[in-house]
């Protein structure tokens, strides 16, 4: 038996006026998901949990079968694992976003989705000028980077995508080491604002990356291995360091696909092709797509609809066709949380899941593949998101 999870990050949404009162999932032209839906079990799952951040870190951990109450240490620790950064005793990893601030407010959490090439130059400068024995900076991808500090796990820091348009002063970190973090963030402005990279971005009409924002801290992540728990070997395919970090920590092999960006222009078809190739030797693939979440954060329901259509054509369609050669297999499609375009951030809304079993095809009587139709159908609901994974594996 082969298993593959196709996760469209933040795909679940709420009705949007721009889409005639439909959600992006309802409005999207998604023939492959619709076809699979008619032969599958559909239900509802709540990946996010009370008392922990409403984030992809918690959501993906739950979808992969781990109770975040038990295993969650913080978002940045997951990203550190993927970047090969070993956290020592007492060290804490912080997510370090390159952000665009204007007039004392958070203007853009991603600096216009700055390129990795540009951002590496900026983070290198930050580490050379602000790094010390207590603070080290590491480049990641696009706007997503890391800082490792000695201490600071009890800081309360806002995610930049949650404070778009809000005043920075009201959202500075609070708690242990907060004053030092604020100092680093404020000093970064003097280094970045008129850097050549940002001067060029302004000249091209793009958002500059004129500040770092520190948040999402956590200690070293340790998870049970997939092979030890279920006797399976697998891979993870994602453009996002935190997802790859979870995968590595649970014993999955990270597969890097050329041309993946974590955005609407990502090489999604390549992800599907690499996933199918991996399944020739492995039992399980976790294929993660970020573009749907980014469109939600952008407040763009039309763009999110287009991202879902690209996911359907390039990923779902390709996987459905390619899986036939494996005989018995299961496919699950779901989200790690909702990212409603109206809110531009993650919410606790439950999300739909679809499970297709080639050896046990079902005749789905639910009227449509949509958030509302599935939830109102009385279908199976997982209040604890981490219980869905062993159910999908049939364990």
Residue pairs with C-beta under 8 A, 6 or more apart in sequence:
1 283
1 328
1 329
1 330
1 394
2 279
2 283
2 284
2 323
2 326
2 328
2 329
2 330
3 232
3 234
3 283
3 284
3 285
3 329
3 330
3 332
3 392
3 393
4 275
4 279
4 284
4 285
4 286
4 287
4 319
4 323
4 329
4 330
4 331
4 332
5 63
5 285
5 286
5 287
5 331
5 332
5 333
5 334
5 392
6 287
6 289
6 311
6 315
6 316
6 319
6 331
6 332
6 333
7 60
7 63
7 286
7 287
7 288
7 289
7 333
7 334
7 335
7 336
8 289
8 292
8 307
8 308
8 311
8 333
8 334
8 335
9 56
9 240
9 288
9 289
9 290
9 291
9 292
9 293
9 335
9 336
9 337
9 339
10 56
10 292
10 293
10 296
10 297
10 335
10 336
10 337
10 338
10 339
10 346
11 24
11 25
11 292
11 293
11 304
11 308
11 311
11 335
11 338
11 339
11 351
12 23
12 25
12 335
12 337
12 338
12 339
12 349
12 350
12 351
12 352
12 371
13 23
13 24
13 25
13 296
13 301
13 304
13 338
13 339
13 340
13 341
13 371
14 23
14 338
14 340
14 341
14 342
14 343
14 349
14 371
15 21
15 22
15 23
15 26
16 22
16 23
16 24
16 27
16 301
16 341
16 342
18 301
18 302
19 26
19 27
19 301
19 302
19 305
20 27
23 301
23 370
23 371
23 372
24 292
24 295
24 301
24 304
24 305
24 307
24 308
24 341
25 308
25 352
25 369
25 370
25 371
26 368
26 370
26 371
26 372
27 301
27 305
28 305
28 306
28 308
28 309
28 312
29 309
29 312
30 308
30 309
30 312
30 316
30 369
31 312
31 317
32 312
32 313
32 316
32 317
32 320
33 312
33 316
33 333
33 354
33 369
34 369
35 320
36 316
36 320
36 331
36 333
36 354
36 356
37 354
37 364
37 366
37 369
38 363
38 364
39 356
39 361
39 362
39 363
39 364
40 354
40 355
40 356
40 357
40 361
40 362
40 364
41 354
41 355
41 356
41 357
41 362
41 364
41 379
41 380
42 352
42 353
42 354
42 355
42 364
42 366
42 369
42 374
42 377
42 379
43 352
43 353
43 355
43 374
43 379
43 380
43 381
43 382
44 350
44 351
44 352
44 353
44 374
44 375
44 379
44 380
44 381
44 382
45 63
45 334
45 350
45 351
45 352
45 353
45 381
45 382
45 385
45 388
46 348
46 350
46 351
46 381
46 382
46 383
46 384
46 385
47 58
47 59
47 60
47 62
47 63
47 335
47 336
47 337
47 351
47 385
48 54
48 55
48 58
48 59
48 62
48 337
48 346
48 348
48 385
49 58
49 62
49 68
49 69
49 384
49 385
51 69
52 58
52 68
52 69
52 72
53 75
53 159
53 216
54 337
54 345
54 346
54 347
54 348
55 75
55 159
55 216
55 337
55 346
56 75
56 240
56 242
56 243
56 293
56 336
56 337
56 346
57 72
57 74
57 75
57 78
57 216
57 242
57 246
58 68
58 72
58 337
59 335
59 336
59 337
59 346
59 385
60 242
60 243
60 246
60 288
60 336
61 68
61 71
61 72
61 246
61 386
62 68
62 336
62 384
62 385
62 386
62 388
63 334
63 336
63 385
63 386
63 388
63 389
64 246
64 247
64 250
64 286
64 389
65 229
65 386
65 388
65 389
65 390
66 223
66 224
66 250
66 386
67 384
67 386
68 386
71 221
71 222
71 223
72 218
73 218
73 219
73 220
73 221
74 92
74 93
74 153
74 216
74 217
74 218
74 219
75 95
75 216
75 217
75 218
75 242
76 92
76 93
76 94
76 95
76 146
76 216
76 217
76 218
77 87
77 93
77 218
77 219
77 220
77 221
77 245
78 218
78 221
78 241
78 242
78 243
78 245
78 246
78 249
79 93
79 95
79 140
79 144
79 146
79 241
79 242
79 245
80 87
80 93
80 138
80 146
80 148
80 220
80 221
80 245
81 220
81 221
81 245
81 246
81 248
81 249
82 241
82 242
82 244
82 245
82 247
82 248
82 254
83 138
83 140
83 146
83 241
83 245
85 93
85 138
85 146
85 148
86 220
87 93
87 148
87 219
87 220
90 150
90 151
91 148
91 149
91 150
91 219
91 220
92 148
92 149
92 150
92 151
92 152
92 153
92 217
92 218
92 219
93 146
93 147
93 148
93 217
93 218
93 219
94 146
94 147
94 148
94 149
94 152
94 157
94 181
94 214
94 215
94 216
94 217
95 144
95 145
95 146
95 214
95 215
95 216
95 217
96 123
96 137
96 145
96 146
96 147
96 212
96 213
96 214
97 109
97 110
97 143
97 144
97 145
97 160
97 212
97 213
97 215
98 110
98 111
98 114
98 119
98 122
98 123
98 143
98 145
98 192
98 209
98 211
98 212
99 106
99 107
99 108
99 109
99 110
99 111
99 143
99 160
99 209
99 210
99 211
99 212
99 213
100 107
100 108
100 111
100 112
100 207
100 208
100 209
100 210
100 211
101 107
101 168
101 189
101 210
101 211
104 167
104 168
104 169
105 165
105 166
105 167
105 168
106 160
106 163
106 164
106 165
106 166
106 168
106 171
106 213
107 164
107 165
107 207
108 164
108 207
109 143
109 159
109 160
109 161
109 164
109 213
109 297
110 142
110 143
110 161
110 294
110 297
111 119
111 143
111 201
111 207
111 208
111 209
111 210
112 201
112 206
112 207
113 142
113 143
113 263
113 294
114 142
114 143
114 201
114 206
114 207
114 209
115 142
116 139
116 141
116 142
118 197
118 201
118 209
119 139
119 140
119 141
119 142
119 143
119 145
119 209
120 139
121 195
121 197
122 192
122 195
122 197
122 209
123 137
123 138
123 139
123 145
124 139
125 191
125 192
125 195
126 137
126 188
126 191
126 192
126 212
127 136
127 137
127 138
129 187
129 191
130 137
130 184
130 187
130 188
130 191
131 137
133 150
134 149
134 150
134 180
135 147
135 148
135 149
135 180
135 184
136 147
136 148
136 149
137 145
137 146
137 147
138 145
138 146
138 147
138 148
139 145
140 146
140 241
141 239
141 241
141 262
142 261
142 262
142 263
143 209
144 240
144 241
145 212
147 184
147 212
147 214
149 177
149 217
151 176
151 177
152 176
152 177
152 180
152 181
152 217
153 176
153 217
153 218
153 219
154 175
154 176
155 173
155 174
155 175
155 176
155 177
155 178
155 181
155 217
156 173
156 174
156 175
157 173
157 174
157 181
157 214
157 215
157 216
157 217
158 171
158 173
158 215
159 215
159 216
159 345
160 213
160 215
161 297
161 344
161 345
162 345
163 171
164 344
172 178
172 182
172 185
173 181
173 182
173 214
173 215
181 214
184 212
184 214
185 211
185 212
185 213
185 214
188 211
188 212
189 210
189 211
192 198
192 208
192 209
192 210
192 211
192 212
193 208
193 210
193 211
197 208
197 209
198 208
198 209
198 210
201 207
201 208
201 209
202 208
221 245
221 246
221 249
222 249
223 246
223 249
223 250
224 250
225 250
225 251
226 232
226 233
226 234
226 250
226 251
226 252
226 284
227 233
227 251
228 251
230 390
230 393
230 395
232 283
232 284
232 393
233 251
233 282
233 283
233 284
234 251
234 252
234 253
234 282
234 283
234 284
234 285
234 286
235 247
235 252
235 253
235 254
235 255
235 275
235 278
235 282
235 284
235 285
235 286
236 243
236 244
236 246
236 247
236 248
236 252
236 253
236 254
236 255
236 285
236 286
236 288
237 254
237 255
237 257
237 271
237 274
237 275
237 278
237 285
237 286
237 287
237 288
238 244
238 247
238 260
238 286
238 287
238 288
238 290
239 260
239 261
239 262
239 266
239 288
239 290
240 262
240 288
240 290
243 286
243 288
244 254
247 253
247 254
247 286
248 254
252 284
252 286
253 278
253 282
255 274
255 275
255 278
257 267
257 270
257 271
257 274
258 267
258 270
259 266
259 267
259 270
260 266
260 267
260 270
260 271
261 267
262 290
262 291
262 294
263 290
263 291
263 294
264 291
264 294
264 295
264 303
264 306
264 307
264 310
266 289
266 290
266 291
268 289
268 291
268 310
268 311
268 314
268 315
269 314
269 315
269 318
271 287
271 289
271 314
271 315
272 287
272 314
272 315
272 318
272 319
272 322
273 318
273 322
275 285
275 287
275 319
276 318
276 319
276 322
276 323
278 285
279 285
279 323
279 326
287 315
287 319
289 311
289 315
291 307
291 310
291 311
292 304
292 307
292 308
292 311
292 335
292 339
293 339
294 307
295 301
295 303
295 304
295 306
295 307
295 341
296 304
296 338
296 339
296 340
296 341
296 343
296 344
297 339
297 344
297 345
298 341
298 344
299 341
299 342
299 344
300 341
301 341
301 342
304 341
316 333
319 331
320 331
323 329
323 331
323 358
327 358
328 358
328 359
329 358
330 355
330 356
330 357
330 358
330 392
330 393
330 394
331 355
331 356
332 353
332 354
332 355
332 356
332 392
333 353
333 354
334 351
334 352
334 353
334 354
334 388
335 351
335 352
336 351
337 346
337 347
337 348
337 349
337 351
338 346
338 347
338 348
338 349
338 350
338 351
338 371
339 345
339 346
339 347
340 347
340 349
349 371
350 375
350 381
351 371
352 369
352 370
352 371
352 374
352 375
353 382
353 388
354 369
355 392
365 377
366 373
366 374
366 377
366 379
367 373
367 377
375 381
382 388
382 391
